[in-house]
Amino acid sequence: MSADALKAWTIDSAAFPRSGALADKARFAVRYAILAPSSHNTQPWKFAVIGDELLLMADRSRSLPVVDPFDRELVISCGAALFNLRVVFAHFGVPVEITTFPQSAEPDLLARISFPYGGRVTAELNELFASITERTTNRQPFAEEELADDFLASLRAASAADGIDLRLLHSTADRACVVALVAEADHRQFGDPHFRHELAHWIHPSRSVDGMPAYASVLGELTALATPIVTLAIRTFDLGGGLAASRERLIQGSPLLAVFSTHVDDNEAWLLTGQALERVLLLAAKSGYQASYLNQPIEIPELRARLAAEIRVGRYPQLMVRLGRGPIVPHAPRRPLEDVLS
């Protein structure tokens, strides 16, 4: 991965325009917002500065119609970017007022951020600021370790702060349940040529500013080969069965699985889930932990319902992640700021 593709992760926080206009501060904050995680690293967001307001919008052109037909994961990704904005403004002492879905006639407008004079600054978010540029998605096995009870409690509290339930799984029985559901989901998804084509599109070697680099994919020995071979294999072959063993090793090599769930399943719940996700990921990164995603069962309605019932979570599981300490991995690339900010 070239240095240019990763330069978005190198931000000089001292360059924040403290004495500049609110619009300048908003533009600077967007540099951190785009470091949020997203499905397939699609980065499905757009931002606009209009007067003294910052708008967050969904970029539906970057949707995943096969794996995410209702744009649920897309909105969750945008929620993670919104939380980064909250952290940045808290760090620099800028009061903000956030209105989500401010215009029902404009479903792509997810949030409007205004800057009231004399408003409250959410100072407690400041402690997460440094973690924005430290957070990485790590799809390698994690070291087995016992996680402290107070750390687990802090993760639950972090998710609850945004109104989202977080179920933490670390028992053998829970892992076995997850292994079975992920294996079945992999088999179904990789058996669908439309799914394989969509996935391969986002691992294409020409995608230097978005998508998933080949080193990020858990495809057994294929990851040691050239990227075009990986994408050809994904497009051509049903790899679901072949992935089962590696997925099981990955789950067993995860000291903690975490499921975010809600009691309703709408845009508001999805946007809140994204904010809770990023809050948990930044808190975990602050303590030296990394994460990756195991959303396959949640992307298939029947398996989503089984996951909710078998591991006793809220009615609608939204995301499942694995947490632990793993080897150092590179950041994923990011689109240039001028591509997402107007």
Rosetta blueprint (number, residue, H / E / L):
1 M L
2 S L
3 A H
4 D H
5 A H
6 L H
7 K H
8 A H
9 W H
10 T L
11 I L
12 D L
13 S H
14 A H
15 A H
16 F L
17 P L
18 R L
19 S L
20 G L
21 A L
22 L H
23 A H
24 D H
25 K H
26 A H
27 R H
28 F H
29 A H
30 V H
31 R H
32 Y H
33 A H
34 I L
35 L L
36 A L
37 P L
38 S L
39 S H
40 H H
41 N H
42 T L
43 Q L
44 P L
45 W E
46 K E
47 F E
48 A E
49 V E
50 I E
51 G L
52 D L
53 E E
54 L E
55 L E
56 L E
57 M E
58 A E
59 D L
60 R H
61 S H
62 R H
63 S L
64 L L
65 P L
66 V L
67 V L
68 D L
69 P L
70 F L
71 D L
72 R H
73 E H
74 L H
75 V H
76 I H
77 S H
78 C H
79 G H
80 A H
81 A H
82 L H
83 F H
84 N H
85 L H
86 R H
87 V H
88 V H
89 F H
90 A H
91 H H
92 F L
93 G L
94 V L
95 P L
96 V L
97 E E
98 I E
99 T E
100 T E
101 F L
102 P L
103 Q L
104 S L
105 A L
106 E L
107 P L
108 D L
109 L E
110 L E
111 A E
112 R E
113 I E
114 S E
115 F L
116 P L
117 Y L
118 G L
119 G L
120 R L
121 V L
122 T L
123 A H
124 E H
125 L H
126 N H
127 E H
128 L H
129 F H
130 A H
131 S H
132 I L
133 T L
134 E L
135 R L
136 T L
137 T E
138 N L
139 R L
140 Q L
141 P L
142 F L
143 A L
144 E L
145 E L
146 E L
147 L L
148 A L
149 D H
150 D H
151 F H
152 L H
153 A H
154 S H
155 L H
156 R H
157 A H
158 A H
159 S H
160 A H
161 A L
162 D L
163 G L
164 I L
165 D E
166 L E
167 R E
168 L E
169 L E
170 H L
171 S L
172 T H
173 A H
174 D H
175 R H
176 A H
177 C H
178 V H
179 V H
180 A H
181 L H
182 V H
183 A H
184 E H
185 A H
186 D H
187 H H
188 R H
189 Q H
190 F H
191 G L
192 D L
193 P H
194 H H
195 F H
196 R H
197 H H
198 E H
199 L H
200 A H
201 H H
202 W L
203 I L
204 H L
205 P L
206 S L
207 R L
208 S L
209 V L
210 D L
211 G L
212 M L
213 P L
214 A H
215 Y H
216 A H
217 S L
218 V L
219 L L
220 G H
221 E H
222 L H
223 T H
224 A H
225 L L
226 A L
227 T H
228 P H
229 I H
230 V H
231 T H
232 L H
233 A H
234 I H
235 R H
236 T H
237 F L
238 D L
239 L L
240 G H
241 G H
242 G H
243 L H
244 A H
245 A H
246 S H
247 R H
248 E H
249 R H
250 L H
251 I H
252 Q H
253 G L
254 S L
255 P L
256 L E
257 L E
258 A E
259 V E
260 F E
261 S E
262 T E
263 H L
264 V L
265 D L
266 D L
267 N H
268 E H
269 A H
270 W H
271 L H
272 L H
273 T H
274 G H
275 Q H
276 A H
277 L H
278 E H
279 R H
280 V H
281 L H
282 L H
283 L H
284 A H
285 A H
286 K H
287 S L
288 G L
289 Y L
290 Q E
291 A E
292 S E
293 Y E
294 L L
295 N L
296 Q H
297 P H
298 I H
299 E H
300 I L
301 P H
302 E H
303 L H
304 R H
305 A H
306 R H
307 L H
308 A H
309 A H
310 E H
311 I L
312 R L
313 V L
314 G L
315 R L
316 Y E
317 P E
318 Q E
319 L E
320 M E
321 V E
322 R E
323 L E
324 G E
325 R L
326 G L
327 P L
328 I L
329 V L
330 P L
331 H L
332 A L
333 P L
334 R L
335 R L
336 P L
337 L H
338 E H
339 D H
340 V H
341 L E
342 S L
